[in-house]
Amino acid sequence: MTDPTDTRDTGPRVGTPLWAYLVGITVIGFTALVVAMLRLDLTDLAGLARTPLFWVLAVLVVLGELRPVMVSSAAAVGGTYPSTMFTFAVVLHLGLPVAVLMQAVAVAMNGVVTRKAFHRVMFNIAQSTLALTAAAVVLGTFGILPSPAVPWVPGGADLPAIALAGVAYFVVRAALVSGAVALHERRSIMRVLRATVVPQSLVYAGLLGLAPLVVVVMNHSPGLVPLFVAPLAAVYFTATLSMRRDHQALHDELTGLPNRKMLVVSTEEALAEVRHGDRVGLFLLDLDRFKEVNDTMGHPVGDRLLQMVAHRLTHSVRPGDVVARLGGDEFAVLLPSIRDAHAAREVAARLRAALTEPVRLEGMTFDMDASVGIALYPDHAPDFELLLQRADVAMYLAKEGRTGVELYQPHKDRNSPERLSLLGDLRRAIDNRELRLHYQPKIVLGGGEVQGVEALLRWRHPVHGPIAPSEFVPLAEQSYLMRQLTAYVIEEALEQAARWWRAGTQVQISINISARDLLGPALPQRLEAGLARHGLPPAAVQLEVTERILTGDQAYTQDTIKALAALGVPLALDDFGTGYSSLIRLQRLAVSEVKIDASFVRRIAESDDDARIVRSIIDLVRSLGMRSVAEGVESDEVAARLVEMGCDVGQGWLFCEPMAAEEITAWLCERRATTPGPGYDYQPEISRSA
């Protein structure tokens, strides 16, 4: 049996269940050891020590304890030490005290040679002592009480006693070690026993079954005992070759980590064993900028970097967690037991922190980072394949948003059945013209005139009712439908603008477009054709794009922006203040209007920081000769502060909520009939400053 602390050299924390278990077994085991030693007659031991047989057995026990016979690459199974055969033979022939003395010395020497931690050595001495004691107790019930003074040699009639003693030895040792492994790796003891008993029992049956033959040889020809090393060596090398093939099939060759096949097995076991109220977590990690390192420094350096990443990951997870390499620079981490999503995020943050430590290779220092996607059972998926798929979705969300860690979110999964169904419904809604535009006025602050209206898309699903634009517009942006949706909105807005302009209401309509719409010449061509078809001037519409186009590569959108400028269609920058725009980029972009994000505007009456941000944006926009529009104006106090700051236009529920075309048309006509100008006569108490 392997001991339970192979992955750590430091002992468990004081007070934990594992600490209590190890201390308890160690105390009981050493008590049994002391009792056995008190029964040992020193005169008999001295006489035994003068015989060559004693030293031959001692050497064989020590050598057999140095290298285990590995029967599986699974950590819980571990290895079986060949010393078992000789110590069990000593129990049969010379009694318990001599056997536990030899075993304790052999385990201690193993600890020195392999540099095991002190608590591991103590536990191994204790559990092997208790196993030998159990075997001796069974033999005693059959009246078999060997000692150095009266050695015992088994006969054919003693096979039942020997078999039961061997079973007692195996059961006690398997139970004690499996209990420690289960606590150490936070798994059920039954799961550990299932992984342990079958492969270990076969090896133990062979070793314990040879022990009576060793006793017979010791009694008749002690000099032939070393010949038993030959069959042991054959078993050892055969098992090693088998284990190596098993390891190669289940592990990554470069890093030695479990591969996808082993990850599947481990995940299925974890799903079967998960306790009520707990969750199973599956992380997917993708290294950022690894391809640059690989291409620049070569594959050997890239391979060494992957090995260092594997080492850091395995030393950053808890015992029982599984780190696997799926290929390339993609790794997975399985958490067989995790409390909730918050705890999973904490583990993911710890993994990223370990990876972001600078790596020095070939005289160069590399700064690594990773994007981590998290999926949980049963919250997000019922099986391994779906867990992996949804962890992959979350990982790409983390990579796209540069957030580092993301939990799976169904509404952002473009591959989920719900979203695919919604995408199909959206396509049919566009084809059947079920989408509607609502319009919200933009009011000149300090004057009250209507400067224009913004077209806002609305969708009432025949089954699910109203669906927010924040739900279906991002879905369209991630699919083939975005340009079709934009074309639909443009055509609807142009038709409405044409009706207003023919009726004498010359109101500009602002249309929101995505950054993807600026890729290619289709947008300017569609607008030019639509304006000509409806007999509208270019100023009848305005296009609003988000600030994100400033943070991306403008080379791809510059031609489209120039074409729109040449056409005469004005451009507005929406949600300003939420991105990372530079002054130079803003100056170079051909926009006539900048809209300040509502998240800042709503708080200017309460937060000095937000007020300073809004004032700075207004001053910046004015200095560049552009118009400033404040979104989210919902109170007189906010409107008054905006006027004081010099903001040009306001938009929000204080003036008017978004209305359908018929309602906004009546609203515009009423304002035109009751006021000198074509707009809503809003006059704040504080006049606009110069």
C-alpha positions in Angstrom: 0.0 0.0 0.0 1.1 3.5 -0.7 0.9 6.0 2.1 -1.7 8.9 1.9 0.6 11.8 1.7 2.6 11.3 -1.5 1.9 14.8 -2.8 2.9 16.8 0.2 5.9 16.9 2.5 4.3 19.0 5.2 1.8 17.4 7.6 -1.9 18.1 7.8 -3.1 21.1 9.7 -3.5 20.5 13.4 -7.1 19.9 14.3 -8.2 18.7 10.9 -9.9 15.2 10.6 -6.8 13.9 8.7 -4.5 15.1 11.5 -6.7 13.5 14.1 -6.8 10.3 12.1 -3.0 10.1 11.6 -2.3 10.9 15.2 -4.8 8.3 16.4 -3.4 5.5 14.2 0.2 6.4 15.1 -0.5 6.3 18.8 -2.4 3.0 18.6 0.3 1.5 16.3 3.2 2.5 18.5 1.4 1.2 21.5 1.1 -2.2 19.8 4.8 -1.9 18.8 5.9 -1.2 22.5 3.7 -4.1 23.7 5.3 -6.4 21.1 8.8 -5.3 22.1 8.1 -6.0 25.8 7.2 -9.5 24.9 10.6 -10.0 23.1 13.1 -12.0 25.1 16.4 -10.1 24.6 18.4 -13.3 25.2 16.5 -15.1 22.4 17.0 -12.0 20.2 20.7 -12.0 20.9 21.0 -15.6 20.0 19.0 -15.1 16.8 21.2 -12.2 15.8 24.2 -14.5 15.8 22.6 -16.6 13.0 23.1 -15.7 9.3 19.4 -16.3 8.7 18.5 -13.3 10.9 20.6 -10.9 8.8 19.6 -12.4 5.5 15.9 -11.8 6.5 16.7 -8.3 7.8 18.5 -7.3 4.5 15.6 -8.7 2.4 13.0 -6.8 4.4 15.0 -3.6 4.1 15.6 -4.0 0.4 12.0 -5.0 -0.2 10.8 -1.8 1.5 12.8 0.5 -0.8 11.0 0.1 -4.1 7.2 -0.8 -4.3 5.7 -3.0 -7.0 3.4 -0.6 -8.9 0.3 -2.2 -10.3 -1.5 1.0 -11.4 -0.8 4.6 -12.3 -3.7 5.7 -10.1 -2.5 7.6 -7.1 -5.0 6.0 -4.8 -3.8 2.5 -5.7 -0.1 3.2 -5.3 2.3 0.3 -4.9 2.9 -2.8 -2.8 6.3 -3.4 -1.1 8.0 -6.8 -1.6 9.0 -6.7 2.0 5.5 -7.9 2.8 6.4 -11.5 1.8 9.4 -11.6 4.2 7.8 -9.9 7.2 4.8 -12.2 6.9 7.2 -15.1 6.8 9.0 -13.8 9.9 5.6 -13.6 11.7 4.9 -17.2 10.8 8.4 -18.5 11.7 9.8 -16.2 14.5 6.7 -14.4 15.9 5.3 -10.9 16.0 8.0 -9.0 18.0 10.8 -9.9 15.5 8.6 -9.1 12.5 7.5 -5.7 13.8 11.1 -4.8 14.8 12.4 -5.7 11.3 9.5 -3.9 9.6 9.9 -0.7 11.7 13.6 -0.5 10.9 12.9 -1.1 7.2 10.3 1.7 7.1 12.6 4.1 8.9 15.4 3.4 6.5 13.0 3.9 3.6 12.1 7.3 5.1 15.7 8.3 5.3 16.6 7.1 1.8 13.5 8.7 0.1 13.4 11.7 2.4 9.9 11.2 3.5 8.4 13.6 6.1 8.5 12.5 9.7 4.7 12.1 10.1 4.6 9.8 7.0 7.3 7.5 8.4 5.5 7.3 11.8 2.2 6.5 10.2 3.7 3.8 8.0 5.4 2.1 10.9 2.1 2.3 12.9 -0.1 0.9 10.1 2.2 -1.9 9.2 2.6 -2.8 12.9 -1.2 -3.0 13.3 -1.5 -5.2 10.2 1.2 -7.6 11.5 -0.5 -7.6 14.9 -3.9 -8.6 13.3 -2.2 -11.5 11.5 -0.5 -12.6 14.8 -3.9 -12.5 16.6 -5.5 -14.7 14.0 -2.6 -17.2 14.2 -2.9 -17.1 18.0 -6.6 -18.2 17.8 -5.4 -21.3 16.1 -2.8 -21.9 18.8 0.1 -20.8 16.7 2.5 -18.7 18.9 6.0 -18.8 17.3 9.1 -17.2 18.9 12.9 -17.1 18.3 13.2 -19.8 20.9 10.4 -22.0 19.3 10.2 -21.3 15.6 7.1 -22.5 13.8 7.0 -24.3 10.4 3.6 -24.7 8.7 2.2 -27.9 7.4 -0.6 -28.7 4.9 -3.2 -28.7 7.7 -2.3 -25.1 8.6 -3.4 -23.5 5.3 -6.7 -22.1 6.7 -4.9 -20.4 9.6 -2.3 -18.9 7.2 -5.0 -17.8 4.8 -7.1 -16.1 7.5 -4.0 -14.4 8.9 -3.1 -13.1 5.4 -6.6 -11.8 4.9 -6.4 -10.0 8.3 -3.1 -8.5 7.4 -4.4 -7.2 4.0 -7.7 -5.9 5.3 -6.2 -4.0 8.2 -3.5 -2.4 6.0 -6.0 -1.6 3.2 -8.5 -0.1 5.6 -6.0 2.1 7.5 -4.3 3.5 4.4 -7.5 3.9 2.4 -9.0 5.9 5.3 -6.0 8.2 5.3 -6.2 8.6 1.5 -9.9 9.3 1.6 -9.4 12.1 4.2 -6.4 13.5 2.4 -8.1 13.7 -0.9 -11.6 14.4 0.4 -13.1 11.4 -1.2 -15.4 8.7 0.2 -13.5 5.7 1.7 -15.6 3.3 -0.4 -14.4 5.0 -3.6 -10.8 4.6 -2.5 -11.3 1.0 -1.5 -12.9 0.2 -4.9 -9.9 1.6 -6.6 -7.5 -0.1 -4.2 -8.8 -3.6 -3.3 -8.9 -5.4 -6.6 -5.4 -4.5 -8.0 -3.7 -4.6 -4.6 -5.3 -7.9 -3.5 -3.9 -9.8 -6.4 -0.3 -8.7 -5.6 -0.8 -9.3 -1.8 -2.2 -12.8 -2.5 1.0 -13.6 -4.4 3.4 -12.2 -1.8 1.5 -13.6 1.2 1.0 -16.9 -0.5 4.8 -17.3 -1.0 5.5 -16.6 2.7 4.9 -20.1 4.0 7.3 -21.4 1.3 9.9 -19.0 2.6 9.4 -20.4 6.1 9.9 -24.0 4.8 13.0 -23.0 3.0 14.3 -21.1 6.1 13.8 -24.2 8.2 15.5 -26.7 5.9 18.0 -24.6 3.8 18.4 -21.0 5.0 21.0 -20.3 2.3 18.4 -20.8 -0.4 16.1 -17.9 0.9 17.8 -15.3 -1.3 16.6 -17.2 -4.3 13.2 -15.8 -3.7 14.5 -12.5 -5.0 14.4 -13.9 -8.5 10.6 -14.4 -8.8 10.1 -11.1 -7.0 12.3 -9.3 -9.5 10.3 -10.9 -12.3 7.0 -9.7 -10.7 8.5 -6.3 -10.2 9.7 -5.8 -13.8 6.5 -7.2 -15.3 4.4 -4.9 -13.1 6.6 -1.9 -13.9 6.2 -2.5 -17.7 2.4 -2.9 -17.3 2.2 0.2 -15.2 4.3 2.2 -17.7 1.9 1.2 -20.5 -1.0 2.1 -18.3 0.6 5.5 -17.5 1.3 6.3 -21.1 -2.3 5.6 -22.1 -3.6 7.9 -19.3 -1.0 10.6 -19.1 0.5 13.3 -21.2 3.9 12.5 -22.4 5.4 15.9 -22.1 4.2 17.0 -18.7 3.3 13.7 -17.0 -0.2 15.1 -16.2 -3.4 13.1 -16.7 -4.7 13.3 -20.3 -8.3 13.7 -21.5 -9.0 10.0 -21.1 -8.0 9.9 -17.5 -9.8 13.2 -16.9 -13.0 11.6 -18.2 -12.7 8.7 -15.8 -11.8 11.0 -12.8 -14.8 13.3 -13.6 -17.2 10.4 -13.9 -16.0 9.0 -10.5 -16.4 12.4 -8.9 -19.9 12.9 -10.3 -20.9 9.5 -9.0 -19.5 10.2 -5.5 -20.4 13.9 -5.0 -22.1 14.5 -1.7 -25.5 16.2 -1.4 -25.0 20.0 -1.3 -21.5 19.9 -2.8 -20.6 20.6 -6.4 -18.0 19.2 -8.9 -16.0 21.9 -10.6 -14.3 21.7 -14.0 -11.9 24.4 -15.0 -10.5 25.0 -18.4 -7.3 27.0 -18.7 -5.8 28.5 -21.8 -2.4 30.2 -21.6 -2.4 33.8 -23.0 0.3 34.7 -25.5 1.9 31.2 -25.4 1.9 31.0 -29.2 4.1 34.1 -29.3 6.7 32.4 -27.0 6.5 29.2 -29.0 7.0 31.0 -32.4 9.7 33.3 -31.1 11.8 31.0 -28.9 11.1 27.7 -30.5 9.3 24.5 -29.5 11.9 23.3 -27.0 11.5 26.5 -24.9 7.7 26.2 -25.3 7.8 22.6 -24.0 9.8 23.6 -21.0 7.4 26.4 -20.3 4.5 24.0 -20.4 6.3 21.7 -18.0 6.8 24.6 -15.6 3.1 25.5 -15.9 2.1 21.9 -15.2 4.4 22.0 -12.1 2.8 25.2 -10.8 -0.7 24.0 -11.3 -0.2 20.7 -9.5 1.4 22.5 -6.6 -1.5 25.1 -6.4 -4.4 22.7 -6.1 -5.7 20.7 -3.1 -5.0 17.0 -2.6 -7.5 15.0 -4.6 -7.9 17.7 -7.3 -6.9 16.6 -10.8 -4.8 18.7 -13.1 -4.8 17.5 -16.7 -3.4 18.6 -20.0 -5.8 18.4 -22.9 -3.3 19.4 -25.6 -1.3 22.4 -26.7 -1.5 25.1 -24.1 -4.9 24.0 -22.8 -5.1 22.5 -19.3 -8.1 21.3 -17.2 -8.5 21.2 -13.4 -11.1 18.9 -11.8 -12.4 19.8 -8.3 -14.2 16.6 -7.1 -15.7 18.6 -4.2 -16.3 22.3 -4.1 -18.8 24.3 -2.0 -20.1 26.9 -4.4 -19.3 29.2 -7.3 -17.6 31.7 -5.0 -15.2 29.0 -3.7 -14.5 27.9 -7.3 -13.6 31.5 -8.3 -11.2 31.6 -5.3 -9.4 28.5 -6.5 -9.3 29.8 -10.1 -7.8 33.1 -8.8 -5.2 31.1 -6.9 -4.2 29.2 -10.0 -3.9 32.4 -12.1 -1.8 33.9 -9.3 0.6 31.0 -9.5 0.9 31.2 -13.2 1.5 35.0 -13.3 4.7 34.6 -11.4 7.5 35.5 -13.9 9.2 32.5 -15.6 12.9 32.6 -16.4 14.1 30.5 -19.4 17.1 30.8 -21.7 18.2 33.9 -19.9 14.8 35.6 -20.5 11.9 36.4 -18.2 8.4 35.6 -19.4 5.2 37.0 -17.9 2.5 34.3 -18.2 -1.2 34.6 -17.7 -4.2 32.4 -18.4 -7.9 32.6 -19.0 -10.0 30.3 -16.9 -13.5 29.1 -17.6 -15.5 27.4 -14.8 -18.4 25.0 -15.1 -20.1 23.4 -12.1 -22.1 20.2 -11.6 -25.1 20.1 -11.2 -25.6 23.8 -11.8 -24.4 23.9 -15.4 -24.2 20.4 -16.8 -25.0 16.8 -15.8 -22.0 15.0 -17.3 -18.4 15.4 -18.4 -18.9 16.3 -22.0 -21.3 19.2 -21.2 -19.2 20.3 -18.3 -16.2 20.5 -20.6 -18.1 22.3 -23.3 -19.5 24.9 -20.9 -16.2 25.4 -19.2 -14.8 26.1 -22.8 -17.6 28.7 -23.3 -16.7 30.4 -20.1 -13.0 30.3 -20.9 -13.6 32.1 -24.2 -15.8 34.7 -22.4 -12.9 35.3 -20.1 -10.5 35.6 -23.0 -12.8 37.9 -25.0 -13.6 40.1 -22.0 -10.0 40.0 -20.7 -11.4 39.3 -17.2 -9.2 36.3 -16.5 -11.9 34.1 -14.8 -15.5 33.6 -15.9 -18.2 31.3 -14.6 -20.4 29.7 -17.2 -23.5 31.8 -18.0 -26.2 30.2 -20.0 -27.4 33.5 -21.5 -23.9 34.1 -23.0 -23.6 30.6 -24.4 -24.1 30.9 -28.1 -24.1 27.1 -28.4 -26.8 26.4 -25.7 -30.1 25.0 -27.0 -32.0 27.9 -25.5 -29.9 30.5 -27.3 -29.9 28.5 -30.6 -33.7 28.4 -30.3 -33.9 32.1 -29.5 -31.6 32.8 -32.5 -34.0 30.9 -34.8 -36.9 32.9 -33.4 -35.0 36.1 -33.9 -34.4 35.2 -37.6 -38.1 34.5 -38.1 -39.0 37.7 -36.3 -36.8 39.7 -38.7 -38.2 37.9 -41.7 -41.8 38.4 -40.5 -41.1 42.0 -39.5 -42.2 41.4 -35.9 -39.6 43.7 -34.4 -40.6 47.3 -33.6 -38.7 50.5 -33.1 -39.5 52.8 -30.2 -38.2 56.3 -30.1 -36.8 58.4 -27.2 -36.3 62.2 -27.7 -33.0 64.0 -27.1 -33.7 67.4 -25.6 -31.6 70.6 -25.9 -30.7 71.5 -22.3 -31.6 75.1 -21.5 -33.7 75.4 -24.6 -36.2 72.6 -24.7 -36.1 71.9 -28.4 -36.1 68.3 -29.7 -32.6 67.8 -31.1 -33.5 64.3 -32.4 -34.7 60.9 -31.4 -33.0 57.6 -30.8 -34.4 54.5 -32.3 -34.5 51.6 -29.8 -35.3 48.1 -30.9 -38.1 46.2 -29.2 -39.2 42.5 -29.5 -42.3 40.9 -28.1 -41.8 37.2 -28.4 -45.1 35.3 -29.2 -44.4 32.8 -26.4 -41.9 34.5 -24.0 -43.3 38.0 -24.2 -41.0 41.1 -24.2 -37.3 40.2 -24.6 -34.8 42.8 -23.6 -32.4 44.1 -26.3 -29.5 43.3 -23.9 -30.5 39.6 -24.4 -31.0 39.3 -28.2 -28.8 42.0 -29.6 -25.5 40.4 -28.3 -26.9 37.1 -29.6 -27.2 38.6 -33.1 -23.7 40.2 -32.8 -22.2 36.8 -32.2 -23.9 35.3 -35.2 -24.7 35.8 -38.9 -27.8 37.8 -38.0 -26.2 41.1 -37.0 -26.0 42.6 -40.5 -29.5 41.4 -41.3 -30.8 43.0 -38.1 -29.0 46.2 -38.8 -30.4 46.3 -42.3 -33.9 45.8 -40.8 -33.5 48.7 -38.3 -32.1 51.0 -40.9 -35.0 50.4 -43.3 -37.6 50.8 -40.5 -35.9 54.1 -39.3 -35.7 55.5 -42.8 -39.3 54.7 -43.5 -40.3 56.5 -40.3 -38.0 59.5 -41.0 -39.5 59.8 -44.5 -43.1 60.0 -43.1 -42.0 62.7 -40.6 -40.1 64.7 -43.1 -43.0 64.6 -45.6 -45.3 65.8 -42.7 -42.9 68.7 -42.0 -41.4 67.2 -38.8 -37.7 67.3 -39.6 -36.4 65.2 -36.8 -33.1 63.3 -37.0 -33.2 59.6 -36.0 -30.2 58.0 -34.3 -29.6 54.4 -35.1 -27.4 52.1 -33.1 -24.9 49.9 -35.0 -22.3 47.5 -33.9 -18.6 47.6 -34.6 -19.0 44.6 -36.8 -21.3 46.7 -39.1 -18.3 49.0 -39.8 -16.4 46.1 -41.4 -16.8 46.3 -45.1 -18.6 48.7 -47.5 -22.1 47.3 -47.1 -23.3 49.8 -44.5 -22.5 53.0 -46.5 -23.9 51.5 -49.6 -27.1 50.5 -47.9 -27.5 53.9 -46.3 -26.9 55.7 -49.6 -29.4 53.6 -51.4 -32.0 53.9 -48.6 -31.7 57.7 -48.4 -32.1 58.0 -52.1 -35.1 55.7 -52.2 -36.9 57.7 -49.5 -35.8 61.1 -50.7 -34.0 62.0 -47.5 -30.9 64.1 -46.8 -28.0 62.4 -45.1 -28.7 64.5 -41.9 -32.0 62.8 -41.5 -30.2 59.9 -39.7 -27.3 59.6 -37.3 -25.3 56.4 -36.6 -24.3 55.6 -33.0 -21.4 53.3 -32.3 -20.0 52.2 -28.9 -16.7 53.4 -27.6 -15.2 49.9 -28.2 -14.3 50.8 -31.7 -11.8 53.3 -30.3 -10.1 50.5 -28.3 -9.8 48.1 -31.3 -7.9 48.2 -34.5 -9.4 51.1 -36.4 -7.6 50.1 -39.6 -10.4 47.7 -40.4 -13.2 50.4 -39.9 -11.4 53.5 -41.2 -12.6 53.1 -44.8 -16.2 52.7 -43.7 -16.0 55.7 -41.4 -14.5 57.8 -44.3 -17.3 56.6 -46.6 -20.0 57.6 -44.1 -18.3 61.0 -43.7 -18.2 61.5 -47.5 -21.9 60.6 -47.6 -22.7 63.2 -45.0 -24.2 60.9 -42.4 -23.2 62.1 -38.9 -21.6 59.7 -36.4 -22.1 59.6 -32.6 -20.0 57.9 -30.0 -22.3 56.0 -27.5 -21.6 55.0 -23.9 -18.5 57.2 -23.6 -16.5 56.8 -20.4 -16.9 53.0 -20.1 -13.9 52.2 -22.3 -10.3 53.2 -22.6 -10.3 55.8 -25.3 -7.3 58.0 -25.9 -7.6 61.7 -26.8 -5.7 61.2 -30.1 -8.1 58.4 -31.2 -11.2 60.4 -30.3 -9.8 63.4 -32.2 -9.2 61.3 -35.3 -12.6 59.7 -35.3 -15.1 61.6 -37.5 -17.9 62.0 -34.9 -20.1 65.0 -34.3 -21.6 63.9 -31.0 -20.5 62.1 -27.9 -23.0 60.4 -25.5 -22.0 60.2 -21.9 -22.8 56.9 -20.3 -25.9 56.9 -18.0 -24.0 55.1 -15.2 -22.0 58.3 -14.6 -24.8 60.8 -15.3 -27.3 59.3 -12.8 -24.9 59.8 -9.9 -23.6 63.3 -10.5 -25.9 64.8 -7.9 -24.6 62.3 -5.3 -21.0 61.5 -6.2 -18.3 64.1 -6.6 -16.2 61.6 -8.4 -18.9 61.0 -11.1 -19.5 64.7 -11.3 -15.8 65.3 -12.0 -15.8 62.6 -14.7 -18.9 64.0 -16.4 -17.6 67.6 -16.3 -14.2 66.4 -17.7 -15.9 64.6 -20.6 -18.1 67.6 -21.4 -15.0 69.9 -21.4 -13.1 67.5 -23.6 -15.9 67.1 -26.1 -16.5 70.9 -26.3 -12.7 71.4 -26.9 -12.9 69.1 -29.8 -15.8 70.9 -31.3 -18.4 68.1 -30.7 -21.8 68.0 -29.1 -22.2 66.4 -25.7 -25.3 64.3 -24.9 -26.0 63.0 -21.4 -27.9 59.7 -21.2 -30.0 58.6 -18.2 -31.3 62.0 -17.1 -34.0 61.2 -14.6 -34.3 64.1 -12.2 -34.5 67.9 -12.3 -31.4 68.1 -10.0 -29.3 66.1 -12.5 -30.6 68.1 -15.4 -29.7 71.4 -13.6 -26.2 70.1 -12.8 -25.7 69.2 -16.5 -26.8 72.7 -17.6 -24.3 74.2 -15.1 -21.6 72.0 -16.5 -22.3 73.1 -20.1 -23.8 69.9 -21.5 -25.6 70.4 -24.8 -28.3 67.7 -24.9 -30.1 65.4 -22.4 -31.9 62.1 -22.9 -33.8 60.2 -20.3 -37.1 59.5 -18.5 -37.3 63.0 -17.1 -38.2 64.3 -20.6 -39.9 61.3 -22.2 -39.8 57.5 -22.1 -39.3 55.5 -25.3 -42.5 55.4 -27.3 -43.9 53.5 -30.3 -43.9 55.4 -33.6 -47.6 56.4 -33.4 -47.2 57.8 -29.8 -44.0 59.7 -30.5 -45.5 61.1 -33.7 -48.5 62.5 -31.7 -46.0 63.7 -29.0 -44.0 65.6 -31.6 -47.0 67.1 -33.2 -48.4 68.3 -29.9 -45.1 70.0 -28.9 -44.9 71.6 -32.3 -48.4 73.0 -32.0 -48.0 74.3 -28.4 -44.4 75.7 -28.5 -42.6 78.1 -30.8 -40.0 75.5 -31.6 -40.5 71.8 -32.6 -39.8 70.4 -29.2 -40.6 70.0 -25.6 -40.3 73.3 -23.7 -38.0 72.3 -20.8 -36.7 75.3 -18.9 -34.5 74.4 -15.8 -34.3 76.9 -13.0 -30.5 77.4 -13.6 -29.7 79.0 -16.9 -27.0 77.5 -19.0 -23.5 78.9 -18.3 -21.3 80.1 -21.1 
